[in-house]
Amino acid sequence: MLKHRGFPGRLPGTDFQFTLRRANPKGATPIIRRDRFADRKPADKRADAAFVSALYAQFGDQPFERGNLDAGRLSWLFGREVLPATDPFDPADYEALLVLDETAARAAFPEAFNGTWWA
């Protein structure tokens, strides 16, 4: 499992996790598309925006390996702002390649592109 050095481990002051410490010996948790409803808590929305901001700061619009990025946090964005970069795509592989759809991310989280505001 690739560890993304310099990537924030969590949203400061919260328990919203962004990265994993070690690989799961049973295999990677599959990434699934989760529905985001309008009544989500503001803290959940801030965590998504901070994660998008961190992805953009670290990778831009280039493909990146899933590595130690949290499957739960990726699942909230998967299929909209974060897309598979290869076909076929294995959602349960630590080496799977993903890409940030900058256009969709800017539309959904405009505040995420005003610099690294999570720090």
N, C-alpha and C positions, 0 to 999 in steps of 0.2 A: 504494500500500500504506500503510495507516494504521499509524503507529508508536505503540504504547502507551507513553506516557511514564510513568515511575515503576514500570514493571513490571520485575522483576529479569531480567537477561540470562541468568543461569545460576545453578545451585546453587553457592554459595560453596565453594571448596576442591575442586571437581570439574570435569569437562569436560561435565557434563550441561547442554546448551543449552536455554534457554527461549524466546529471541527470535532473530530474524534481523536482520542489519545492513541488508541491502538486498534488494529484490525480485529474483527470478530472471527474467532477460529472456526465458526460454523459457516462463514461466508458473509458477504456484504448484504446489508438490508436492501431489498429492491426499492428503486425509486418509482413512485406512482404519481399520477396526476391527482392532486387534491383540489376540491372545489373551494374557492374563496368566496364567502358570502359577505354582503354589505354590512352585516351586523357584527363583524369581527371586532375584537377589542383593539383600542388604539395601540396598546403595547405590541400586539401581534403584527399590526401594520408597520410599526416602527422597526420591528425585528426584520421583516421582509425587506423594507427599504434599506436598512443597514447592510443586510446580506447582499442585496443587489449592488449597493455602492462598493462593498468590499470586492465582489466579483469583478466589477468594472475596473477598479483600481489595480487589481492583481493581474487580470487577464485581458481587459479590453474586449474587443470583439473577436479575439482569437480562440480557437478550440483549446480546451483544457481537460486534463484528466480528472476524473472524480476524486480519486485518492482519498484523503481523510476528511472530505467535506461531508457534513451531516446529511444523511438521506432524508430525514424528516424535513429539514429546512429546504432542501432542494425540491422535495415533493410539492411544497406550496407554490413553487415557481415553474415546475416542469410542465412542458407542453405549451407554455405561454412565453415567459421571459427567458427560460432556459430550455434549450432544445438539444436533441441528440445531434452529434456532429458526424456520426457514421451510420451506415446502414449495412448490415443489421446492427441493432443496438441491444446490448445486454444490460437491463436495468439493475442486475444484481452482481455487477463486476466492478471492482475497485479501479480497474484500468479503462473503463468506459470513457469515451470522449464526449464532452458536452460543449456547448457554445452559448454565450449570452446574446440574445436577440436585442441589440441595443435600441432599435426602434420601439419594440414592444415594451422594453424596460423603461425607457424614457416616458412613454405614454402612461404607464401604470404607476411609476414612482419618480416623478420629476424631481423631487427633493433629493433623491439619491445621487444626482449628478452635479451637486453643488460643492463638490470636494469630499474629503473624507470626514464627514460630520459625525460619525459614530465615536470618534476618539475623544 
